[in-house]
Amino acid sequence: MSDLPPPPPPGGGQPPPPPPPPPPGGGFIPPPPPPPGGGFVPPPPPPPGGGYVPPAPMGYMPGGMAYTRPRTDGLAIASLICGIVGIVCFVICLGVILGPVAAIMGYISRQRIASSSGTLAGGGLALAGLILGVVAFAVSVIWFFYFISSYHATSP
């Protein structure tokens, strides 16, 4: 055989320490408490003589909602469109129909926007639609009576 001694056992040549004795009564052994400081490991000190030191690692930012603008209420847009079309088409008395529609939609939209606590926008559009609806109705009615009175004045 060989004159070489046997290799040392793994673990640095020392026998492993004996396991701790079981607790009296053979109960459960709780794990050791965590190290103080919550597991935070401070960054290493800067190297001697200066040099580049990488920044400390950043933790995760808590999740949150990204800032978004409140959406415009569709009823406010519809109210504005009906009011504009009612004024433009007052000659064919379309304002008699679209005027009250625009005013009612504008009123309802303003209430919805006020009660939405900032999630809906378009209060100005709703107000403009309400005003244009009232004006479209008034102009159409005035145009209707003017047309009827001028038709009767010219007929024999």
Salt bridges, closest charged atoms under 4 A:
ASP73 OD1 - ARG112 NH2 3.08
